Structures are given as C-alpha cells and as structure tokens.
Amino acid sequence: MFHQSKIIVWYKIASQKIILGEVLVNQSQDMTSLWRRAPSEDPLKLGYGYQLSLFDDDGREVANKSVSVTTADRLLFGTNKPECRSGLLK
C-alpha cells in the first residue's frame, strides 16, 4: 500500500503560518517514525517559532509540535535524522 503521509515544516509568527517546506524521505523511512523521533521544544510564549505538522493519508493535520531551528533545517535539507539532546538519536 502506498502511504501519502507527509510532514510540513512551518514558522509561526503571531497568527500567521509561513510554510517553509515539506519533508522528503526515501522509501525505507516512515513519516510517523520520523515525526516521533524529532525532538520537540517548549513553544515560545511570544507566539512564534518553528513547527512541524504531520498529515495523514487523507490530507488532514493530525499532529503538531514545536521544534528547534536545527531540527527544522535537518528535516528540510535532507539529513532527516533529527538529533536528540540526550544523544539517543544521531
């Protein structure tokens, strides 16, 4: 079965949502696993920051979390391995 789940990286500022790009993975990777491995950050109280949104096969947004700029860059630029602060993921 061909899954069409996707992860969108975006930046939140006030009430605006600026789409930065879509995470692309090779066939051996699973979007849900990639989503779960990405370390989340505490959302900034100022109302802005980098976010990941997970979409299901039907195109509905099913989850959202705040991430660091480093995690967002890694996902957008193809390393696809978010690095966990504790050193568990590399």
Secondary structure, DSSP 8 states (H G I E B T S, - for coil): -----EEEEEEEETTEEEEEEE----TT--HHHHHHHS------TTSEEEEEEEE-TTS-EEEEEEE-HHHHHHHHTT------TTSS--
